[in-house]
Amino acid sequence: MDYTRPLSDHVAVVCRSSYYQLRQLRAVVRCSSEDAAKTMFLAFVISRLDYCNALCYCITGELTRCLQ
């Protein structure tokens, strides 16, 4: 792991990978009920934001908006 990478780069990587994973969930959602789809999306989003959330303690407003 590269510990010298700025936090903004980390946020960009998280956002990029999250959008990719959300696009991949589209195929599963088509075969699921609306409630199941909502549960899958919420579980995905919460798990992505919970992962290393201590790093976001002193994050700027701009980076927070990207993550939201």
MIZAMAR-684511 format. One line per 8 residues: number of its first residue (from 1); for each residue y, z, x of N, C-alpha, C, O. Coordinates in Angstrom, 2 decimals, padded with zeros to 5 digits. Layout:
<sekols>
NUM> Y,Z,X,Y,Z,X,Y,Z,X,Y,Z,X; ...
</sekols>
This chain:
<sekols>
1> -001.18,000.00,000.84,000.00,000.00,000.00,001.24,000.00,000.88,001.29,000.69,001.90; 002.22,-000.77,000.49,003.45,-000.89,001.25,004.46,000.14,000.74,005.07,-000.07,-000.31; 004.65,001.23,001.46,005.55,002.29,001.03,007.01,001.99,001.37,007.89,002.76,000.99; 007.27,000.90,002.06,008.64,000.55,002.40,009.27,-000.37,001.36,010.45,-000.69,001.44; 008.47,-000.80,000.38,008.98,-001.70,-000.65,009.96,-000.96,-001.56,009.68,000.17,-001.96; 011.09,-001.56,-001.88,012.06,-000.90,-002.77,011.48,-000.72,-004.17,010.59,-001.46,-004.59; 012.00,000.26,-004.87,011.53,000.55,-006.22,011.75,-000.63,-007.16,010.96,-000.85,-008.07; 012.81,-001.39,-006.94,013.07,-002.56,-007.79,011.96,-003.59,-007.67,011.61,-004.24,-008.66
9> 011.40,-003.75,-006.48,010.26,-004.66,-006.30,009.05,-004.15,-007.06,008.32,-004.93,-007.67; 008.82,-002.84,-007.01,007.69,-002.24,-007.73,007.85,-002.47,-009.23,006.88,-002.82,-009.91; 009.05,-002.26,-009.76,009.29,-002.48,-011.19,009.04,-003.93,-011.56,008.46,-004.21,-012.60; 009.47,-004.85,-010.72,009.25,-006.27,-010.99,007.77,-006.61,-011.04,007.33,-007.38,-011.90; 006.99,-006.03,-010.14,005.55,-006.27,-010.12,004.89,-005.68,-011.37,004.03,-006.32,-011.97; 005.29,-004.48,-011.76,004.74,-003.85,-012.96,005.06,-004.69,-014.21,004.20,-004.91,-015.05; 006.31,-005.14,-014.32,006.71,-005.95,-015.47,005.94,-007.27,-015.50,005.46,-007.69,-016.56; 005.83,-007.92,-014.37,005.13,-009.20,-014.30,003.66,-009.05,-014.68,003.13,-009.85,-015.46
17> 003.01,-008.04,-014.15,001.59,-007.86,-014.46,001.40,-007.41,-015.91,000.40,-007.76,-016.53; 002.34,-006.65,-016.43,002.24,-006.22,-017.83,002.36,-007.39,-018.79,001.58,-007.50,-019.74; 003.32,-008.28,-018.54,003.45,-009.46,-019.40,002.20,-010.33,-019.33,001.77,-010.88,-020.34; 001.63,-010.46,-018.15,000.40,-011.23,-018.01,-000.72,-010.61,-018.84,-001.41,-011.31,-019.58; -000.89,-009.30,-018.73,-001.95,-008.64,-019.48,-001.72,-008.72,-020.98,-002.67,-008.88,-021.75; -000.47,-008.61,-021.42,-000.18,-008.74,-022.85,-000.52,-010.15,-023.35,-001.03,-010.30,-024.46; -000.25,-011.15,-022.55,-000.62,-012.52,-022.95,-002.14,-012.65,-023.04,-002.65,-013.38,-023.89; -002.87,-011.97,-022.17,-004.32,-012.02,-022.22,-004.87,-011.33,-023.47,-005.93,-011.71,-023.97
25> -004.17,-010.34,-023.97,-004.62,-009.63,-025.18,-004.50,-010.49,-026.43,-005.12,-010.17,-027.44; -003.72,-011.56,-026.40,-003.57,-012.41,-027.58,-004.91,-012.93,-028.09,-005.13,-012.98,-029.30; -005.80,-013.31,-027.19,-007.09,-013.84,-027.61,-007.91,-012.79,-028.33,-008.62,-013.10,-029.29; -007.82,-011.55,-027.89,-008.57,-010.46,-028.53,-007.96,-010.12,-029.88,-008.69,-009.82,-030.83; -006.64,-010.18,-029.98,-005.95,-009.81,-031.21,-006.32,-010.76,-032.34,-006.42,-010.34,-033.50; -006.53,-012.00,-032.03,-006.88,-012.98,-033.07,-008.19,-012.63,-033.77,-008.40,-013.02,-034.91; -009.06,-011.91,-033.09,-010.36,-011.55,-033.64,-010.38,-010.11,-034.17,-011.45,-009.61,-034.53; -009.25,-009.45,-034.21,-009.19,-008.03,-034.58,-008.33,-007.82,-035.82,-007.54,-008.69,-036.20
33> -008.51,-006.67,-036.43,-007.66,-006.31,-037.56,-006.28,-005.94,-037.04,-006.09,-005.74,-035.84; -005.31,-005.85,-037.93,-003.95,-005.52,-037.53,-003.88,-004.11,-036.93,-003.20,-003.90,-035.93; -004.59,-003.16,-037.53,-004.58,-001.79,-037.00,-005.22,-001.72,-035.61,-004.73,-001.02,-034.73; -006.32,-002.45,-035.42,-006.97,-002.47,-034.12,-006.05,-003.09,-033.06,-005.99,-002.63,-031.93; -005.35,-004.15,-033.45,-004.43,-004.81,-032.52,-003.29,-003.87,-032.13,-002.93,-003.80,-030.96; -002.72,-003.16,-033.10,-001.65,-002.21,-032.80,-002.14,-001.12,-031.85,-001.43,-000.74,-030.92; -003.34,-000.63,-032.09,-003.91,000.41,-031.24,-004.11,-000.10,-029.82,-003.82,000.61,-028.86; -004.60,-001.33,-029.68,-004.80,-001.90,-028.34,-003.48,-002.05,-027.60,-003.39,-001.70,-026.42
41> -002.47,-002.57,-028.27,-001.18,-002.76,-027.62,-000.55,-001.43,-027.23,-000.02,-001.30,-026.13; -000.60,-000.44,-028.12,-000.03,000.87,-027.80,-000.76,001.52,-026.63,-000.13,002.08,-025.74; -002.09,001.44,-026.64,-002.86,002.02,-025.54,-002.51,001.34,-024.22,-002.38,002.00,-023.19; -002.35,000.03,-024.26,-002.01,-000.70,-023.04,-000.63,-000.29,-022.54,-000.47,000.03,-021.36; 000.36,-000.31,-023.41,001.73,-000.01,-023.01,001.84,001.42,-022.49,002.44,001.65,-021.45; 001.27,002.36,-023.19,001.34,003.76,-022.78,000.65,003.96,-021.43,001.17,004.68,-020.58; -000.50,003.34,-021.24,-001.20,003.52,-019.96,-000.42,002.91,-018.80,-000.42,003.46,-017.70; 000.25,001.77,-019.04,001.03,001.14,-017.97,002.25,001.98,-017.62,002.61,002.10,-016.45
49> 002.89,002.56,-018.62,004.09,003.36,-018.35,003.75,004.74,-017.81,004.54,005.32,-017.07; 002.60,005.27,-018.17,002.18,006.57,-017.68,001.75,006.52,-016.22,001.86,007.52,-015.50; 001.28,005.36,-015.77,000.78,005.23,-014.41,001.95,005.43,-013.43,002.90,004.66,-013.44; 001.86,006.43,-012.62,002.87,006.76,-011.60,004.26,006.95,-012.19,005.26,006.56,-011.58; 004.34,007.56,-013.38,005.65,007.74,-014.00,006.54,008.71,-013.24,007.75,008.75,-013.48; 005.98,009.50,-012.33,006.80,010.39,-011.52,007.73,009.60,-010.60,008.77,010.11,-010.17; 007.37,008.36,-010.29,008.23,007.52,-009.46,009.53,007.15,-010.16,010.51,006.80,-009.51; 009.53,007.25,-011.48,010.70,006.84,-012.27,011.71,007.97,-012.45,012.62,007.84,-013.26
57> 011.57,009.05,-011.72,012.44,010.21,-011.90,013.90,009.87,-011.65,014.76,010.25,-012.45; 014.21,009.19,-010.58,015.61,008.86,-010.23,015.89,007.37,-010.38,016.66,006.80,-009.62; 015.28,006.76,-011.34,015.40,005.32,-011.52,016.75,004.97,-012.15,017.30,005.75,-012.92; 017.27,003.82,-011.82,018.56,003.40,-012.37,018.41,002.91,-013.80,017.30,002.62,-014.25; 019.51,002.81,-014.51,019.50,002.33,-015.89,019.00,000.90,-015.99,018.29,000.55,-016.94; 019.37,000.08,-015.03,018.93,-001.33,-015.04,017.41,-001.44,-014.92,016.79,-002.22,-015.64; 016.80,-000.65,-014.03,015.34,-000.69,-013.88,014.65,-000.10,-015.10,013.57,-000.55,-015.47; 015.26,000.91,-015.71,014.69,001.48,-016.94,014.65,000.43,-018.03,013.65,000.33,-018.75
65> 015.71,-000.35,-018.18,015.74,-001.41,-019.20,014.65,-002.44,-018.94,014.04,-002.94,-019.89; 014.39,-002.76,-017.70,013.32,-003.71,-017.37,011.97,-003.18,-017.82,011.17,-003.92,-018.39; 011.72,-001.91,-017.57,010.45,-001.32,-017.95,010.29,-001.16,-019.46,009.17,-001.22,-019.98; 011.40,-000.97,-020.15,011.31,-000.82,-021.60,011.08,-002.16,-022.24,010.97,-002.25,-023.47
</sekols>
